[in-house]
Amino acid sequence: MSKSSAGEIEAGGGPGEGGGLGAFGRRLGLVLGPAIAAGLQLMGAPEGLSVQAWWVVSIMALMLVWWVTEAVPIAATALIPLIALPLTGAANTADAAKPYADPILFLFIGGFMLAAAIERWGLHARIALTVAGAVGARPAALVAGFILAAGLLSLWISNTATALMLTPIAVAVAGAMADNGHKDPRLGAALVLGVAYAASIGGMGTPVGSPTNVIAMAFLNERGVDLSFVQWMMLGVPVVSILLPVLWFIVSRGLVAATPDDVARGRGVLRRAREALGPASPAERRVLAVFVVVACAWILRELVLVRIPGLERLSDMGIAIAGALALFLLPSGDPKRPRLLDWSSAERIPWGIVILFGGGLSIAAAMDSTGLSEWLGLAMQGLQGYEPLIILVVLLLITLIATEMMSNVATLTAMLPIVAALAVALGINPLLLVFPVTLTASLGFMLPIATAPNAIAFATGLPSLRTMLWTGFFLNLAGIAAIMAVNALLAETILG
């Protein structure tokens, strides 16, 4: 659902976001973070800023350095506000801890559990192979099928899981066609890069598609902008719908036409992979039914469900948790695994991400309560004379450069306070800046270390670094253009 060890937080692992700076960077960060925090305190608070607010700045500096360098596990760093805010007087214990149970986090937990059930029964593999096989086996069509499958899956499940599942199949298809005489080295690169980039793009489309989306929604909610699941999709899905065809156009250019024998060989690989799954099990069909019901409920909540007596207070979080509970209750039809989801499977979802979000939200709440957010807004009032579009472009370029080299969560956490202060200074709705910055943090297509899907694709040996750099460069530019266009055309309309 976003970046892990090379950029995404993957089920069963910790929030190992971004490539980090290596062992030396971790050792340096371990010392540099406290040193910067102490240095800020020795400098003293600027005029007009309270002592408590300045402590928040120091705590933020420590956390950001540790997040960027991964000096300690990222989720562990996110626990710092629980200790530091009460000790410095920036917040009491209850206020510091409250954001760790923000309702928006339970929306993500429910989404994680639904994804865990989909992966547990192999439903994601069946969906992906069905989509990839439906478009045909000619080179350009194959690339389109894999891109479409990866993009659709990563709307709902981890980008890394999507890439790990589809990349070996893509490599096998490219190998089978090469063995049959279709010697086009660009096909293998197009397939694996298409899967990797589509997995990252798809995560932009729904709130549960990427951790950064949830962070942004919670941040906006704290500032009075209450985005629903369907409102995020109304912004995110158009971006995905633009970028997936652009991705296909970029990676499929120049592919050599295949002979009928080549096509038959590629189709055979996909057919054998589907046959290896066997017929759909009762558990797969039941998980699919739960998934469809939950997705439809998210989409129809504001339009229909809240108008039904007794459901007026239904929330996106409530739908997610109800779906998760249904997975624990419904029988699977498999005597060895009697329920669609059990706790041993659920406990492998990345619980550290909940702590990570909580830490970011706790710091954001302290910024508001100590007056730091207001002070930043006043300090940036000098920017009012600048064109908002120019400011937005600068913000997106900074975010893009940062997310190519470090965690998208750390990048967004660092950017959001600046973005919120700029929105206040410019007198505009924070969504108009937060949304494009959030989606830009999910770009990062140039470097193998930028995201886990990138690393998986590069590890196959099929795309060269030069190919990844140039393909990623043009896709990054297209991503920024698409995000800005959708933001300009739809954001204010959707908010009403």
C-alpha positions as CSV (number, residue, x, y, z in Angstrom):
1,M,0.0,0.0,0.0
2,S,3.0,2.3,-0.1
3,K,6.8,2.0,0.1
4,S,8.6,-0.6,2.3
5,S,12.2,-1.6,3.0
6,A,13.1,-0.1,-0.3
7,G,10.1,2.0,0.2
8,E,6.9,0.2,1.4
9,I,5.4,-1.1,4.6
10,E,4.6,-4.7,3.9
11,A,2.4,-7.1,5.8
12,G,4.4,-9.1,8.2
13,G,7.2,-6.5,8.3
14,G,7.8,-3.3,10.1
15,P,7.5,0.1,8.7
16,G,10.9,0.0,7.0
17,E,10.2,2.9,4.7
18,G,12.6,4.1,2.1
19,G,16.1,2.9,1.3
20,G,17.7,4.7,4.2
21,L,21.3,5.9,4.2
22,G,23.0,2.7,5.1
23,A,24.8,1.7,8.3
24,F,26.9,4.9,8.4
25,G,23.8,7.0,7.9
26,R,22.0,5.2,10.8
27,R,25.0,5.8,13.1
28,L,25.2,9.4,12.1
29,G,21.5,9.9,12.5
30,L,21.5,8.4,16.0
31,V,23.8,11.2,17.1
32,L,22.7,14.0,14.8
33,G,19.1,13.9,15.8
34,P,19.6,14.6,19.5
35,A,22.4,17.0,18.7
36,I,20.1,19.1,16.5
37,A,17.3,19.0,19.0
38,A,19.7,20.1,21.8
39,G,21.2,22.8,19.6
40,L,17.7,24.3,18.9
41,Q,17.0,24.5,22.6
42,L,20.3,26.2,23.2
43,M,19.4,28.8,20.5
44,G,16.2,29.6,22.3
45,A,12.7,30.2,20.9
46,P,12.3,32.9,18.2
47,E,10.3,36.0,19.1
48,G,6.6,35.3,19.4
49,L,6.9,31.6,19.8
50,S,6.2,29.9,23.2
51,V,8.7,27.7,25.0
52,Q,6.4,24.7,24.6
53,A,6.1,25.3,20.8
54,W,9.9,25.5,20.5
55,W,10.1,22.1,22.3
56,V,7.7,20.7,19.6
57,V,10.1,22.0,17.0
58,S,13.0,20.2,18.7
59,I,11.1,17.0,19.0
60,M,10.1,17.2,15.3
61,A,13.7,17.7,14.3
62,L,14.8,14.7,16.3
63,M,12.0,12.5,14.8
64,L,12.6,13.6,11.2
65,V,16.4,12.9,11.4
66,W,15.7,9.5,12.8
67,W,13.0,8.8,10.3
68,V,15.2,9.9,7.3
69,T,18.3,7.9,8.5
70,E,16.3,5.0,10.0
71,A,18.6,5.3,13.0
72,V,16.1,3.3,15.0
73,P,13.0,1.5,13.7
74,I,10.6,4.1,12.2
75,A,7.6,2.9,14.3
76,A,9.8,3.2,17.5
77,T,10.7,6.8,16.6
78,A,7.0,7.5,16.3
79,L,6.6,6.7,20.1
80,I,8.8,9.7,21.1
81,P,5.8,12.1,21.4
82,L,4.3,9.9,24.2
83,I,7.4,10.6,26.3
84,A,8.7,14.0,25.1
85,L,5.5,16.0,24.8
86,P,4.3,15.5,28.5
87,L,7.9,15.9,29.8
88,T,8.4,19.3,28.0
89,G,4.9,20.5,28.9
90,A,3.9,20.7,25.2
91,A,0.9,18.4,25.9
92,N,-0.4,16.3,28.7
93,T,-0.3,12.5,28.5
94,A,-3.9,12.1,27.4
95,D,-3.6,14.6,24.6
96,A,-0.3,13.2,23.4
97,A,-1.8,9.6,23.3
98,K,-5.2,10.4,21.8
99,P,-4.0,10.7,18.2
100,Y,-2.7,7.1,18.3
101,A,-6.3,6.0,18.4
102,D,-7.6,8.3,15.7
103,P,-10.6,6.8,13.9
104,I,-8.9,7.2,10.5
105,L,-6.3,4.7,11.6
106,F,-8.9,2.0,12.2
107,L,-10.1,2.6,8.6
108,F,-6.6,1.5,7.6
109,I,-6.5,-1.4,10.0
110,G,-9.8,-2.7,8.5
111,G,-8.3,-2.3,5.0
112,F,-5.2,-4.2,6.0
113,M,-7.3,-7.1,7.4
114,L,-9.3,-7.3,4.2
115,A,-6.1,-7.3,2.2
116,A,-4.7,-10.1,4.4
117,A,-7.7,-12.3,3.7
118,I,-7.4,-11.7,0.0
119,E,-3.8,-12.7,0.0
120,R,-4.4,-15.6,2.5
121,W,-6.7,-17.4,0.0
122,G,-4.8,-16.4,-3.2
123,L,-7.7,-14.3,-4.5
124,H,-5.3,-11.5,-5.6
125,A,-3.4,-14.0,-7.9
126,R,-6.6,-15.1,-9.6
127,I,-7.8,-11.5,-10.2
128,A,-4.4,-10.5,-11.5
129,L,-4.0,-13.5,-13.9
130,T,-7.6,-13.1,-15.1
131,V,-7.1,-9.4,-15.9
132,A,-3.6,-9.9,-17.5
133,G,-4.9,-12.8,-19.6
134,A,-8.0,-11.1,-20.8
135,V,-6.3,-8.4,-22.9
136,G,-4.4,-10.8,-25.2
137,A,-0.8,-12.0,-25.5
138,R,0.8,-9.6,-28.1
139,P,3.6,-7.6,-26.6
140,A,1.8,-4.2,-26.2
141,A,-1.4,-6.0,-25.0
142,L,0.6,-8.1,-22.5
143,V,2.2,-4.9,-21.0
144,A,-1.3,-3.3,-20.8
145,G,-2.7,-6.4,-19.1
146,F,0.0,-6.5,-16.4
147,I,-0.2,-2.7,-15.9
148,L,-4.0,-2.9,-15.5
149,A,-3.8,-5.9,-13.1
150,A,-1.2,-4.3,-10.9
151,G,-3.0,-0.9,-10.9
152,L,-6.4,-2.5,-9.9
153,L,-4.9,-4.7,-7.2
154,S,-2.8,-2.0,-5.6
155,L,-5.9,0.1,-5.1
156,W,-6.7,-2.3,-2.2
157,I,-3.6,-4.3,-1.3
158,S,0.1,-3.7,-0.7
159,N,2.1,-2.3,-3.6
160,T,4.9,-4.6,-2.6
161,A,2.7,-7.7,-2.5
162,T,1.3,-6.8,-5.9
163,A,4.8,-6.5,-7.4
164,L,6.1,-9.6,-5.7
165,M,3.2,-11.6,-7.1
166,L,3.1,-10.3,-10.7
167,T,6.8,-9.8,-11.4
168,P,7.8,-13.5,-11.6
169,I,4.9,-14.1,-13.9
170,A,5.9,-11.2,-16.1
171,V,9.5,-12.5,-16.2
172,A,8.2,-15.9,-17.2
173,V,6.1,-14.6,-20.0
174,A,9.0,-12.5,-21.4
175,G,11.3,-15.5,-21.1
176,A,8.9,-17.8,-22.8
177,M,8.5,-15.5,-25.8
178,A,12.3,-15.1,-26.0
179,D,12.8,-18.8,-25.9
180,N,10.5,-19.0,-28.9
181,G,12.6,-16.6,-30.9
182,H,11.0,-13.3,-29.9
183,K,14.3,-11.6,-29.0
184,D,13.2,-8.2,-27.8
185,P,15.0,-7.2,-24.6
186,R,12.7,-4.2,-24.2
187,L,9.7,-6.5,-23.6
188,G,11.0,-7.9,-20.3
189,A,11.9,-4.4,-19.1
190,A,8.5,-3.0,-20.2
191,L,6.7,-5.8,-18.3
192,V,8.5,-5.6,-15.0
193,L,8.6,-1.8,-15.0
194,G,5.0,-1.7,-15.9
195,V,4.1,-3.9,-12.9
196,A,6.3,-1.9,-10.5
197,Y,5.1,1.6,-11.6
198,A,1.5,0.5,-11.8
199,A,1.6,-0.8,-8.3
200,S,2.8,2.5,-7.0
201,I,0.3,4.5,-9.1
202,G,-2.7,2.3,-8.1
203,G,-2.0,3.1,-4.4
204,M,-2.9,6.7,-5.0
205,G,-6.5,5.9,-5.8
206,T,-8.1,5.0,-2.4
207,P,-7.5,5.9,1.2
208,V,-6.4,2.4,2.0
209,G,-4.1,2.3,-1.1
210,S,-1.2,4.0,0.6
211,P,-0.2,5.0,4.2
212,T,0.4,8.5,3.0
213,N,-3.2,8.9,2.0
214,V,-4.4,8.1,5.5
215,I,-1.9,10.5,7.0
216,A,-3.1,13.2,4.7
217,M,-6.8,12.5,5.5
218,A,-6.2,12.6,9.2
219,F,-4.2,15.8,8.9
220,L,-7.0,17.4,6.9
221,N,-9.7,16.2,9.4
222,E,-7.8,17.9,12.2
223,R,-8.1,21.1,10.2
224,G,-11.8,20.8,9.5
225,V,-11.6,19.3,6.0
226,D,-13.5,16.0,6.5
227,L,-12.8,13.9,3.4
228,S,-14.8,10.7,3.0
229,F,-13.6,7.5,1.3
230,V,-15.5,8.3,-1.9
231,Q,-14.3,11.9,-2.0
232,W,-10.7,10.7,-1.9
233,M,-11.5,8.3,-4.7
234,M,-13.1,11.1,-6.7
235,L,-9.7,12.8,-6.6
236,G,-7.3,9.8,-6.6
237,V,-8.9,7.6,-9.2
238,P,-8.8,10.2,-12.0
239,V,-5.0,10.5,-11.4
240,V,-4.7,6.7,-11.6
241,S,-6.8,6.7,-14.7
242,I,-4.6,9.2,-16.4
243,L,-1.2,7.8,-15.3
244,L,-1.8,4.1,-16.1
245,P,-2.3,4.7,-19.9
246,V,0.6,7.2,-19.8
247,L,2.7,4.5,-18.2
248,W,1.7,2.0,-20.9
249,F,2.5,4.5,-23.7
250,I,6.0,5.2,-22.2
251,V,7.1,1.6,-21.5
252,S,5.6,0.0,-24.6
253,R,7.1,2.3,-27.2
254,G,9.3,0.5,-29.6
255,L,8.3,-3.0,-28.8
256,V,9.0,-5.5,-31.6
257,A,5.8,-7.1,-33.0
258,A,5.4,-10.8,-32.1
259,T,4.8,-13.7,-34.3
260,P,1.7,-15.9,-33.8
261,D,4.0,-18.5,-32.2
262,D,5.4,-15.9,-29.7
263,V,1.8,-14.9,-28.8
264,A,0.8,-18.5,-28.3
265,R,3.8,-19.1,-26.0
266,G,3.1,-16.1,-23.9
267,R,-0.6,-17.0,-23.6
268,G,0.4,-20.5,-22.6
269,V,2.4,-19.2,-19.6
270,L,-0.6,-17.2,-18.3
271,R,-2.9,-20.2,-18.9
272,R,-0.7,-22.6,-17.0
273,A,-0.4,-20.1,-14.1
274,R,-4.2,-19.8,-13.9
275,E,-4.6,-23.6,-14.1
276,A,-2.1,-24.0,-11.3
277,L,-4.5,-22.1,-9.0
278,G,-7.3,-24.7,-9.7
279,P,-11.0,-23.8,-9.4
280,A,-12.0,-21.0,-7.1
281,S,-12.5,-22.2,-3.6
282,P,-15.5,-21.4,-1.4
283,A,-13.2,-19.2,0.7
284,E,-12.1,-17.2,-2.3
285,R,-15.7,-16.6,-3.3
286,R,-16.7,-15.5,0.2
287,V,-13.7,-13.2,0.6
288,L,-14.6,-11.7,-2.8
289,A,-18.2,-11.2,-1.6
290,V,-17.0,-9.4,1.6
291,F,-14.6,-7.3,-0.4
292,V,-17.3,-6.2,-2.9
293,V,-19.8,-5.4,-0.1
294,V,-17.2,-3.3,1.8
295,A,-16.1,-1.5,-1.3
296,C,-19.7,-0.8,-2.4
297,A,-20.5,0.4,1.2
298,W,-17.6,2.8,1.1
299,I,-18.7,4.2,-2.2
300,L,-22.4,4.4,-1.4
301,R,-22.2,5.5,2.3
302,E,-22.8,9.2,1.7
303,L,-25.1,8.7,-1.3
304,V,-27.4,6.1,0.1
305,L,-26.5,4.3,3.4
306,V,-26.6,7.3,5.8
307,R,-30.1,8.1,4.6
308,I,-31.3,4.8,5.9
309,P,-32.8,5.0,9.4
310,G,-30.4,3.5,11.9
311,L,-27.3,4.1,9.7
312,E,-27.1,7.9,10.0
313,R,-23.9,7.7,11.9
314,L,-22.2,5.0,9.8
315,S,-18.6,6.0,9.0
316,D,-16.0,4.7,6.6
317,M,-14.1,3.4,9.6
318,G,-17.1,1.5,10.8
319,I,-17.6,-0.1,7.4
320,A,-13.9,-1.2,7.4
321,I,-14.1,-2.7,10.9
322,A,-17.4,-4.4,10.2
323,G,-15.8,-6.0,7.1
324,A,-12.9,-7.1,9.1
325,L,-15.1,-8.7,11.8
326,A,-17.1,-10.5,9.1
327,L,-13.9,-12.1,7.9
328,F,-13.3,-13.5,11.5
329,L,-16.9,-14.7,11.7
330,L,-17.6,-16.3,8.3
331,P,-16.7,-19.9,7.7
332,S,-14.2,-20.6,4.9
333,G,-15.3,-24.1,4.0
334,D,-11.8,-25.4,4.6
335,P,-11.6,-27.6,7.7
336,K,-7.9,-26.8,8.2
337,R,-8.5,-23.1,8.2
338,P,-12.1,-22.8,9.3
339,R,-12.5,-18.9,9.1
340,L,-11.8,-16.5,6.3
341,L,-9.3,-14.8,8.6
342,D,-7.7,-15.9,11.8
343,W,-5.7,-13.9,14.3
344,S,-2.4,-15.5,13.3
345,S,-2.9,-14.1,9.9
346,A,-4.2,-10.7,11.1
347,E,-1.3,-10.2,13.6
348,R,1.2,-10.2,10.6
349,I,-0.3,-7.1,9.2
350,P,2.0,-4.1,9.7
351,W,0.8,-2.9,13.1
352,G,3.8,-0.6,13.3
353,I,2.1,1.7,10.7
354,V,-0.6,2.5,13.2
355,I,2.1,3.7,15.7
356,L,3.8,5.6,12.9
357,F,0.6,7.4,12.0
358,G,-0.2,8.1,15.6
359,G,3.2,9.7,16.2
360,G,2.8,12.0,13.2
361,L,-0.7,13.0,14.3
362,S,0.4,13.5,17.9
363,I,3.1,16.0,16.7
364,A,0.6,17.7,14.4
365,A,-1.9,18.1,17.4
366,A,0.9,19.6,19.5
367,M,1.8,22.0,16.8
368,D,-1.8,23.3,16.9
369,S,-2.3,23.4,20.7
370,T,1.0,25.2,21.3
371,G,0.4,27.8,18.6
372,L,3.3,26.6,16.4
373,S,1.0,26.1,13.4
374,E,-0.4,29.7,13.7
375,W,3.1,31.1,14.1
376,L,4.3,29.3,11.0
377,G,1.3,30.7,9.1
378,L,2.1,34.3,10.2
379,A,5.8,33.8,9.3
380,M,4.9,32.8,5.8
381,Q,2.5,35.7,5.1
382,G,5.2,37.3,3.0
383,L,4.5,34.7,0.4
384,Q,1.0,36.1,-0.2
385,G,2.4,38.1,-3.2
386,Y,3.5,35.0,-5.0
387,E,1.4,33.1,-7.4
388,P,-0.1,30.0,-5.6
389,L,0.6,27.9,-8.7
390,I,4.4,28.7,-8.5
391,I,4.4,27.8,-4.8
392,L,2.6,24.5,-5.5
393,V,5.1,23.6,-8.2
394,V,8.0,24.3,-5.9
395,L,6.4,22.2,-3.1
396,L,5.8,19.3,-5.5
397,L,9.4,19.3,-6.9
398,I,10.8,19.3,-3.3
399,T,8.5,16.4,-2.4
400,L,9.4,14.5,-5.6
401,I,13.2,14.9,-5.0
402,A,12.9,13.8,-1.4
403,T,10.7,10.8,-2.0
404,E,13.2,9.5,-4.6
405,M,15.7,9.1,-1.8
406,M,13.8,8.6,1.4
407,S,10.6,7.2,2.9
408,N,7.4,8.6,1.5
409,V,5.9,8.7,5.0
410,A,8.9,10.6,6.3
411,T,8.8,13.0,3.3
412,L,5.1,13.7,3.8
413,T,5.4,14.1,7.6
414,A,8.1,16.7,7.0
415,M,6.1,18.5,4.3
416,L,2.7,18.7,5.9
417,P,3.4,21.3,8.6
418,I,5.0,23.5,5.9
419,V,2.0,22.9,3.6
420,A,-0.5,23.7,6.3
421,A,1.3,27.0,7.2
422,L,1.4,27.9,3.5
423,A,-2.3,27.3,3.1
424,V,-3.0,29.6,6.1
425,A,-0.6,32.3,4.7
426,L,-2.2,32.1,1.2
427,G,-5.8,32.0,2.6
428,I,-6.7,28.8,0.7
429,N,-8.3,25.5,1.6
430,P,-5.4,23.2,2.8
431,L,-6.7,20.4,0.6
432,L,-5.5,22.3,-2.4
433,L,-1.9,21.9,-1.3
434,V,-2.1,18.7,0.9
435,F,-3.7,16.5,-1.8
436,P,-1.1,17.1,-4.6
437,V,1.8,16.9,-2.1
438,T,0.5,13.6,-0.8
439,L,0.2,12.0,-4.2
440,T,3.6,13.3,-5.2
441,A,5.1,11.5,-2.3
442,S,3.9,8.3,-3.9
443,L,5.8,9.0,-7.1
444,G,9.5,8.3,-7.2
445,F,10.0,6.2,-10.3
446,M,13.6,6.9,-11.2
447,L,15.8,5.1,-8.7
448,P,15.7,1.4,-7.6
449,I,15.8,2.4,-3.9
450,A,12.8,4.8,-4.3
451,T,10.2,2.1,-3.8
452,A,10.0,-1.6,-3.1
453,P,8.4,-2.3,-6.5
454,N,11.2,-0.4,-8.2
455,A,13.8,-2.6,-6.3
456,I,11.9,-5.8,-7.3
457,A,11.9,-4.8,-10.9
458,F,15.5,-3.8,-11.0
459,A,16.5,-7.0,-9.2
460,T,15.3,-9.0,-12.2
461,G,18.1,-7.6,-14.3
462,L,15.8,-6.8,-17.2
463,P,15.7,-3.0,-17.0
464,S,19.0,-1.2,-17.0
465,L,19.5,1.7,-14.6
466,R,19.6,4.1,-17.6
467,T,16.2,2.7,-18.7
468,M,14.7,3.1,-15.2
469,L,16.1,6.7,-14.9
470,W,14.7,7.9,-18.2
471,T,11.4,6.1,-17.9
472,G,11.0,7.2,-14.3
473,F,11.9,10.8,-15.2
474,F,9.2,11.1,-17.8
475,L,6.6,9.3,-15.7
476,N,7.4,11.6,-12.7
477,L,6.8,14.7,-14.9
478,A,3.5,13.1,-16.2
479,G,2.6,12.3,-12.6
480,I,3.1,15.9,-11.4
481,A,1.1,17.2,-14.4
482,A,-1.8,14.8,-13.8
483,I,-1.9,15.5,-10.1
484,M,-1.9,19.3,-10.6
485,A,-4.6,19.0,-13.3
486,V,-6.9,16.9,-11.2
487,N,-6.3,19.1,-8.2
488,A,-7.2,22.3,-10.1
489,L,-10.3,20.8,-11.8
490,L,-11.8,18.7,-9.1
491,A,-10.6,19.5,-5.6
492,E,-12.8,22.6,-4.8
493,T,-15.8,21.1,-6.6
494,I,-15.7,17.9,-4.6
495,L,-15.5,19.8,-1.3
496,G,-18.6,21.7,-2.5
